[in-house]
């Protein structure tokens, strides 16, 4: 008598993606992916987009596009809905480029 209706609710989440592909990175395919996702620019090598995929699904897609020679940091909803960020490809540099720029405080010493 009654047709069973399935109301599938798809949750969409906002993500931020920071990427460093180096000089020989596959920018063209990443840019195609970002464009297809409707991404917005957020500064040099940073984009934001809204998607109904999980971070793991996005990581799988980016991994197939970029391989292992890229550094990609993804920020988005984690467990319990809180924002989390992590490198999904590559890893953090041992020494950041700004290391050593801060002026260290020293105590004034009197010489006798």
C-alpha positions as CSV (number, residue, x, y, z in Angstrom):
1,X,0.0,0.0,0.0
2,X,2.5,2.5,1.0
3,X,5.8,2.9,-0.7
4,X,8.8,3.0,1.5
5,X,10.6,6.3,1.2
6,X,14.2,6.6,2.2
7,X,15.3,10.0,3.3
8,X,19.0,10.0,3.3
9,X,20.5,13.0,5.0
10,X,24.0,13.9,3.8
11,X,26.0,15.9,6.2
12,X,28.3,18.4,4.7
13,X,31.4,19.6,6.4
14,X,33.8,22.5,5.8
15,X,37.5,21.6,5.3
16,X,40.6,23.7,4.9
17,X,43.5,22.3,2.9
18,X,47.1,23.6,3.1
19,X,49.5,22.1,0.5
20,X,53.2,22.2,-0.4
21,X,53.8,20.3,-3.6
22,X,57.4,21.6,-4.3
23,X,58.7,22.6,-7.7
24,X,57.6,19.4,-9.5
25,X,54.3,18.9,-7.8
26,X,51.1,17.9,-9.7
27,X,49.5,21.3,-9.4
28,X,47.3,20.9,-12.4
29,X,45.4,17.8,-11.1
30,X,45.2,19.3,-7.6
31,X,43.8,22.5,-9.0
32,X,41.2,20.5,-11.0
33,X,40.2,18.6,-7.9
34,X,39.9,21.9,-5.9
35,X,37.9,23.5,-8.7
36,X,35.5,20.5,-8.9
37,X,35.0,20.8,-5.1
38,X,34.0,24.4,-5.4
39,X,37.0,25.5,-3.3
40,X,37.7,29.1,-2.3
41,X,41.2,30.5,-2.1
42,X,42.5,31.4,1.4
43,X,46.0,32.6,0.7
44,X,49.0,31.0,-0.9
45,X,48.5,27.2,-1.1
46,X,45.5,27.2,1.2
47,X,41.9,26.5,0.2
48,X,38.5,25.8,1.9
49,X,35.6,23.8,0.6
50,X,32.4,22.2,1.8
51,X,32.0,18.5,1.0
52,X,29.9,15.5,2.1
53,X,32.9,13.3,2.3
54,X,35.0,12.2,5.3
55,X,38.6,13.3,5.9
56,X,39.6,9.7,5.0
57,X,37.8,9.8,1.7
58,X,39.4,13.1,0.8
59,X,42.8,11.7,1.9
60,X,42.4,8.7,-0.4
61,X,41.5,11.0,-3.4
62,X,44.4,13.4,-2.8
63,X,46.8,10.5,-2.3
64,X,45.8,9.0,-5.7
65,X,46.3,12.4,-7.4
66,X,49.5,13.6,-5.6
67,X,51.4,10.5,-4.7
68,X,53.9,10.7,-1.9
69,X,56.0,13.7,-2.9
70,X,53.5,16.2,-1.4
71,X,52.8,17.7,2.0
72,X,49.1,18.2,2.6
73,X,47.6,19.4,5.9
74,X,43.8,18.9,6.2
75,X,41.7,20.7,8.8
76,X,38.1,19.5,9.3
77,X,35.7,17.9,11.7
78,X,37.1,15.0,13.7
79,X,35.6,12.7,16.1
80,X,32.9,14.2,18.3
81,X,32.6,17.1,15.7
82,X,35.5,19.1,16.9
83,X,37.9,20.6,14.4
84,X,41.1,18.7,14.0
85,X,44.1,19.1,11.7
86,X,46.8,16.7,10.6
87,X,49.1,16.0,7.8
88,X,47.3,13.5,5.5
89,X,50.3,13.4,3.1
90,X,53.9,14.1,4.1
91,X,54.8,15.4,7.5
92,X,55.9,18.5,9.5
93,X,59.4,19.9,8.8
94,X,61.9,19.3,11.6
95,X,62.9,23.0,11.6
96,X,60.3,25.6,10.5
97,X,61.6,28.4,8.2
98,X,61.0,31.0,11.0
99,X,63.2,29.2,13.5
100,X,65.7,31.6,15.0
101,X,63.9,34.9,14.2
102,X,62.6,35.5,17.7
103,X,64.7,37.8,19.8
104,X,65.7,35.8,22.9
105,X,65.4,37.7,26.2
106,X,68.6,38.1,28.1
107,X,69.3,39.4,31.5
108,X,71.5,42.5,31.7
109,X,74.8,41.5,33.3
110,X,77.1,43.9,34.9
111,X,80.8,43.4,34.3
112,X,83.2,44.1,37.2
